[in-house]
C-alpha cells in the first residue's frame, strides 16, 4: 500500500514539475520571439531594422515583455493553487492553465501588434516606396543552387520512406494482432513505464496509437520535405557565401527535423507495441527517446538561429523583394493569407520557424488536418478514461 501511494505521489510531483517546466519553456519562447523574428519586422509588421531603436518601439517591446512576465507568474501561482490547495491532481486540469496562458499571451501580442501598426502609419509612404524599389530590383536565379536543393530533397525523401515502412509495419502488425487481444488492454503507462490504466478492447482504442502515429508522421514529413521548396533569396553581392550558408541552413534544419520525426515514430511505435504485447515500457527506452527528442529541438533551434535569421536571412531582406514582404498578406502579423502565392509554407514574420499559407487550397487542407489532429488528441484522454 505504501509503495503504491509512494509511486502515485512521485508521479504527481513529476506532473507538477513538468507543468511548471512547460510553462517556463513556453514563456521563454514567447519572451524571445521578437529576437528570433525575420529581419525588418517588428511584432509582425514590416519595419526597417534601424527604426527598431526608436523610443516608441522600445517602449512597446518593454510593455509586452512585462505583460507576459506577469502572465507567467500568475500561471505558476494558479498551477500551485490547483495542485496543492485545491488538490486537483488530474493532469488534464493542469493543461487548461497552459491553454489560458497561451490565450493571454496572444492578447498581449495583439496589443503590441496594433501599437506597432499605428507607429508605422506615419511612415507608411516611406516604407511603401522602399518595397516598390525592391520589386523593381534585379532578380537572380541560381540553377546550381536549385539543383542542390532538389538533390537534398531527394535524399531526405528516401530517408523518410524508410521511416514510413516502420509506421506501416506497426500498423500491419496491429491489424494482425487485433483478433487475439484480450478484452482489457493497457492504455497508459506511468513515468516508470508501468501500465497504470486499462480499458475495454475496441477498434478505436486499439488503433488510436496508429492513427496518431500516421497523422503526426504525415504532417512532419510534409513540412520537412516542403522546406526545400520555400523561397530563399541570395545576396547578389556575395552570392557564393550566401548560397553556402543557405545550403548549410537547409541541411541542418532537415537533419534536425528527421531526428525529431524519428524520435516521435519510435516513441509512438513503442507505445503501440506495448499495448499489443500487454507489457510495460522500459523507462530507459522512454528516457532515451525523450533525450533524442529534446536534442533534435535544440539542434533545430541552433541551425535556425545560426544560419537562418541570424545570417543570410538578414542579408536577403536588404537585397530583394518577396511577395510575403507585404503587410497586406499577413493577418495580425503571423497568419499568411495569399491565394496568389504558389508556396504553401513560408517563413514566419514573428518568432522562429515557418507558417502555412491559409490562402492556398493545400494550406486550407493542412489547417483542417491540424484541427482534426488536435481534436483527436484532446478527446483521447476522455475516451480512454
Buried (B, 14 or more C-beta within 10 A) or exposed (E): EEEEEEBEEEBBEEBBEEBBEBBEEBBEBBBEBBEBBBBBBBBBBBBBEEBBEEEEBEEBBEEBBEBBEEBBEBBBEBBEEBBEEEEEBEBEBBBEBBEBBBEBBEEBBBBBBBBBBEBBEEEEEEBEEBEEEBBEEEEEEBEEBEEBBEEBBEEBEEBBEEBBEBBBEBBEBBEEBEEEBEEEBBBBBBBBBBBBEBBEEEEEBBBBBBBBBBBBBBBBBBBBBBBBBBBBBBBBEBEEBBBBBBBBBBBBBBBBBBBBBBBBBBBBBBBBBBBBEEEBBEBEBBEBBEEBBEBBBEBBBEBBBBBBBEBBBBBBBBBBBBBBBBBEBBEBBBBBBBEEBEBBBBBBBBBBBBBBBBBBEBBBEBEEBEEEBEEBEEEBBEEBE
